[in-house]
Each structure stands twice: as structure tokens, then as C-alpha cells.
Amino acid sequence: MSIGAGIFLFAVGAILAFAVNVDVEWVNLDMIGYILMGAGAVIFIIGIVLMMRSRKSETVTRTAVDPGGQERVSRQQTSTTDDSAGL
């Protein structure tokens, strides 16, 4: 989600900075475009960094074996990284 938002902000900023030639006396559209391009680049980089983090999950399953209160507990821990993101 943040990667798409970063690309969108960068594109809107580039349009304002380079393609729009309207002079508005109370606002500088070029500066707003550059600010949006910078914000889009930062959001894009943050999205890439968050996507590359390793994800860990832990699942605990409890199953009652007999009515005496004995339980069998199984624990599964996985650590995954998304290697396909770099392709």
C-alpha cells in the first residue's frame, strides 16, 4: 500500500513541477511538486524497508488428551522472508 502511495505522490509531484505551467500568485506549484516528489520517495523507501523485514509468527495449539487435565501442547515457530520481492 505504501509503495503505491509513494509512486502516486511522486507522479503527482512530477506533474506539478514539470508539466504544469500555470502562474498562481499565492502558491508556488513548482515547490509543491518538489515537496510531493520528496514525500513520495520517502514513503516508497519506507515501504520497501518494511516489506524486506523478516516476519515471525508463533502458533500454539492445545489439545486435551484425557479428562484428568493432561494436555498436549504443540508449538510451531516460523521465520519467513519474502525473497521474491527482490526479483
MDAnalysis code that builds the backbone (N, CA, C; Angstrom):
import MDAnalysis as mda
import numpy as np

u = mda.Universe.empty(261, n_residues=87, atom_resindex=np.repeat(np.arange(87), 3), trajectory=True)
u.add_TopologyAttr("name", ["N", "CA", "C"] * 87)
u.add_TopologyAttr("resid", np.arange(1, 88))
u.add_TopologyAttr("resname", ["MET", "SER", "ILE", "GLY", "ALA", "GLY", "ILE", "PHE", "LEU", "PHE", "ALA", "VAL", "GLY", "ALA", "ILE", "LEU", "ALA", "PHE", "ALA", "VAL", "ASN", "VAL", "ASP", "VAL", "GLU", "TRP", "VAL", "ASN", "LEU", "ASP", "MET", "ILE", "GLY", "TYR", "ILE", "LEU", "MET", "GLY", "ALA", "GLY", "ALA", "VAL", "ILE", "PHE", "ILE", "ILE", "GLY", "ILE", "VAL", "LEU", "MET", "MET", "ARG", "SER", "ARG", "LYS", "SER", "GLU", "THR", "VAL", "THR", "ARG", "THR", "ALA", "VAL", "ASP", "PRO", "GLY", "GLY", "GLN", "GLU", "ARG", "VAL", "SER", "ARG", "GLN", "GLN", "THR", "SER", "THR", "THR", "ASP", "ASP", "SER", "ALA", "GLY", "LEU"])
u.atoms.positions = np.array([
    [0.818, -1.188, 0.000],
    [0.000, 0.000, 0.000],
    [0.868, 1.260, 0.000],
    [1.902, 1.271, 0.856],
    [2.723, 2.474, 0.931],
    [3.583, 2.644, -0.323],
    [3.924, 1.540, -0.975],
    [4.707, 1.651, -2.202],
    [3.875, 2.332, -3.285],
    [2.632, 1.934, -3.412],
    [1.740, 2.559, -4.395],
    [1.476, 4.021, -4.078],
    [1.307, 4.341, -2.804],
    [1.081, 5.737, -2.411],
    [2.324, 6.579, -2.705],
    [3.501, 6.018, -2.477],
    [4.735, 6.745, -2.774],
    [4.888, 7.028, -4.252],
    [4.582, 6.033, -5.074],
    [4.657, 6.230, -6.528],
    [3.638, 7.271, -6.976],
    [2.430, 7.221, -6.404],
    [1.391, 8.193, -6.763],
    [1.814, 9.614, -6.400],
    [2.318, 9.806, -5.182],
    [2.753, 11.141, -4.770],
    [3.900, 11.643, -5.636],
    [4.835, 10.757, -5.956],
    [5.953, 11.160, -6.799],
    [5.463, 11.585, -8.186],
    [4.518, 10.830, -8.746],
    [4.000, 11.158, -10.077],
    [3.236, 12.486, -10.066],
    [2.397, 12.700, -9.058],
    [1.657, 13.964, -8.968],
    [2.628, 15.129, -8.783],
    [3.649, 14.930, -7.956],
    [4.649, 15.978, -7.768],
    [5.412, 16.289, -9.039],
    [5.761, 15.261, -9.811],
    [6.472, 15.490, -11.076],
    [5.590, 16.241, -12.061],
    [4.308, 15.914, -12.079],
    [3.385, 16.634, -12.975],
    [3.310, 18.097, -12.573],
    [3.175, 18.369, -11.266],
    [3.104, 19.765, -10.819],
    [4.409, 20.510, -11.061],
    [5.537, 19.838, -10.881],
    [6.823, 20.519, -11.005],
    [7.229, 20.756, -12.449],
    [6.927, 19.802, -13.333],
    [7.472, 19.896, -14.684],
    [6.450, 20.113, -15.789],
    [5.210, 19.707, -15.594],
    [4.252, 19.754, -16.693],
    [3.262, 20.908, -16.604],
    [3.014, 21.411, -15.419],
    [2.025, 22.474, -15.255],
    [2.739, 23.813, -15.333],
    [2.300, 24.650, -16.248],
    [2.893, 25.986, -16.429],
    [1.880, 27.071, -16.101],
    [1.264, 26.961, -14.956],
    [0.272, 27.945, -14.517],
    [0.899, 28.783, -13.419],
    [0.779, 30.107, -13.539],
    [1.300, 31.008, -12.514],
    [0.172, 31.411, -11.582],
    [0.279, 30.960, -10.349],
    [-0.660, 31.352, -9.305],
    [0.127, 32.205, -8.332],
    [-0.359, 33.419, -8.045],
    [0.454, 34.338, -7.266],
    [0.531, 33.980, -5.784],
    [-0.404, 33.226, -5.265],
    [-0.391, 32.926, -3.834],
    [0.204, 31.553, -3.510],
    [0.592, 30.770, -4.526],
    [1.206, 29.478, -4.268],
    [2.211, 29.171, -5.380],
    [3.310, 28.535, -5.023],
    [4.325, 28.144, -5.981],
    [4.139, 26.650, -6.296],
    [3.563, 26.344, -7.446],
    [3.266, 24.960, -7.801],
    [4.525, 24.123, -8.015],
    [5.611, 24.763, -8.454],
    [6.865, 24.022, -8.606],
    [7.360, 23.505, -7.260],
    [7.312, 24.352, -6.235],
    [7.780, 23.937, -4.910],
    [6.882, 22.847, -4.326],
    [5.581, 22.954, -4.514],
    [4.666, 21.912, -4.047],
    [4.961, 20.600, -4.769],
    [5.268, 20.673, -6.047],
    [5.626, 19.480, -6.802],
    [6.882, 18.824, -6.271],
    [7.908, 19.646, -5.967],
    [9.146, 19.085, -5.420],
    [8.922, 18.469, -4.041],
    [8.088, 19.103, -3.227],
    [7.780, 18.560, -1.904],
    [7.050, 17.230, -2.037],
    [6.084, 17.146, -2.945],
    [5.364, 15.888, -3.148],
    [6.282, 14.796, -3.690],
    [7.210, 15.162, -4.561],
    [8.161, 14.175, -5.074],
    [9.057, 13.650, -3.946],
    [9.511, 14.530, -3.073],
    [10.330, 14.103, -1.936],
    [9.552, 13.218, -0.979],
    [8.314, 13.600, -0.687],
    [7.482, 12.789, 0.211],
    [7.195, 11.423, -0.415],
    [6.941, 11.397, -1.716],
    [6.694, 10.121, -2.393],
    [7.908, 9.213, -2.358],
    [9.099, 9.786, -2.530],
    [10.321, 8.977, -2.477],
    [10.541, 8.412, -1.077],
    [10.301, 9.227, -0.046],
    [10.469, 8.750, 1.335],
    [9.477, 7.644, 1.651],
    [8.222, 7.810, 1.267],
    [7.200, 6.790, 1.527],
    [7.521, 5.509, 0.764],
    [8.003, 5.626, -0.458],
    [8.382, 4.454, -1.246],
    [9.520, 3.683, -0.562],
    [10.530, 4.378, -0.087],
    [11.665, 3.735, 0.576],
    [11.219, 3.070, 1.877],
    [10.370, 3.740, 2.644],
    [9.858, 3.140, 3.880],
    [9.065, 1.876, 3.571],
    [8.271, 1.898, 2.514],
    [7.514, 0.711, 2.123],
    [8.409, -0.449, 1.735],
    [9.491, -0.171, 1.017],
    [10.445, -1.225, 0.637],
    [11.117, -1.805, 1.883],
    [11.536, -0.936, 2.814],
    [12.200, -1.402, 4.031],
    [11.254, -2.265, 4.858],
    [10.014, -1.846, 5.008],
    [9.049, -2.631, 5.781],
    [8.738, -3.962, 5.108],
    [8.740, -4.001, 3.802],
    [8.466, -5.240, 3.090],
    [9.630, -6.221, 3.227],
    [10.851, -5.718, 3.345],
    [12.020, -6.575, 3.423],
    [12.285, -7.122, 4.820],
    [11.606, -6.590, 5.829],
    [11.812, -7.109, 7.189],
    [11.409, -8.568, 7.256],
    [12.080, -9.314, 8.114],
    [11.697, -10.719, 8.299],
    [10.462, -10.765, 9.192],
    [9.589, -11.681, 8.894],
    [8.352, -11.814, 9.642],
    [8.410, -13.090, 10.459],
    [7.989, -12.989, 11.711],
    [7.984, -14.144, 12.590],
    [6.566, -14.344, 13.107],
    [6.175, -15.594, 13.177],
    [4.872, -15.907, 13.741],
    [5.004, -17.149, 14.604],
    [4.210, -17.201, 15.647],
    [4.245, -18.329, 16.561],
    [2.814, -18.797, 16.787],
    [2.610, -20.105, 16.639],
    [1.289, -20.690, 16.807],
    [1.339, -21.708, 17.932],
    [0.434, -21.576, 18.884],
    [0.357, -22.524, 19.991],
    [-0.981, -23.232, 19.894],
    [-0.935, -24.572, 19.866],
    [-2.149, -25.380, 19.794],
    [-2.227, -26.253, 21.035],
    [-3.349, -26.207, 21.744],
    [-3.529, -27.031, 22.928],
    [-4.645, -28.023, 22.668],
    [-4.345, -29.267, 22.934],
    [-5.312, -30.336, 22.718],
    [-5.440, -31.140, 24.001],
    [-6.654, -31.289, 24.512],
    [-6.880, -32.074, 25.721],
    [-6.834, -33.553, 25.365],
    [-6.029, -34.315, 26.117],
    [-5.864, -35.733, 25.834],
    [-6.840, -36.570, 26.658],
    [-6.952, -36.295, 27.953],
    [-7.871, -37.056, 28.784],
    [-8.585, -36.124, 29.760],
    [-9.655, -36.577, 30.386],
    [-10.412, -35.705, 31.286],
    [-9.651, -35.362, 32.568],
    [-8.523, -35.981, 32.855],
    [-7.767, -35.722, 34.073],
    [-7.011, -34.405, 34.047],
    [-7.086, -33.661, 32.987],
    [-6.424, -32.364, 32.912],
    [-5.086, -32.401, 32.195],
    [-4.682, -33.558, 31.722],
    [-3.427, -33.646, 30.984],
    [-3.620, -33.024, 29.600],
    [-2.695, -32.193, 29.228],
    [-2.771, -31.550, 27.920],
    [-1.501, -31.817, 27.136],
    [-1.666, -31.859, 25.865],
    [-0.518, -31.958, 24.976],
    [-0.421, -30.603, 24.272],
    [0.711, -29.988, 24.365],
    [0.912, -28.664, 23.787],
    [1.916, -28.784, 22.652],
    [1.542, -28.283, 21.513],
    [2.483, -28.244, 20.392],
    [2.708, -26.788, 20.009],
    [3.956, -26.453, 19.745],
    [4.301, -25.079, 19.412],
    [5.048, -25.072, 18.090],
    [4.660, -24.158, 17.240],
    [5.297, -24.050, 15.935],
    [5.726, -22.608, 15.754],
    [6.996, -22.406, 15.420],
    [7.512, -21.067, 15.190],
    [8.118, -21.014, 13.803],
    [7.712, -20.023, 13.036],
    [8.236, -19.882, 11.689],
    [8.845, -18.494, 11.523],
    [9.882, -18.430, 10.772],
    [10.511, -17.177, 10.426],
    [10.641, -17.149, 8.911],
    [9.972, -16.200, 8.290],
    [9.980, -16.161, 6.833],
    [10.458, -14.815, 6.344],
    [11.095, -14.834, 5.224],
    [11.443, -13.630, 4.498],
    [10.958, -13.800, 3.082],
    [10.512, -12.732, 2.504],
    [9.977, -12.781, 1.150],
    [11.104, -12.537, 0.166],
    [11.694, -13.615, -0.356],
    [12.812, -13.484, -1.300],
    [12.354, -13.100, -2.685],
    [11.088, -13.283, -2.994],
    [10.599, -12.970, -4.334],
    [10.450, -11.471, -4.538],
    [10.505, -10.673, -3.460],
    [10.334, -9.227, -3.609],
    [11.504, -8.574, -4.333],
    [12.673, -9.192, -4.267],
    [13.835, -8.598, -4.924],
    [13.900, -8.888, -6.417],
    [12.972, -9.707, -6.934],
    [13.021, -10.051, -8.355],
    [12.462, -8.997, -9.225],
])
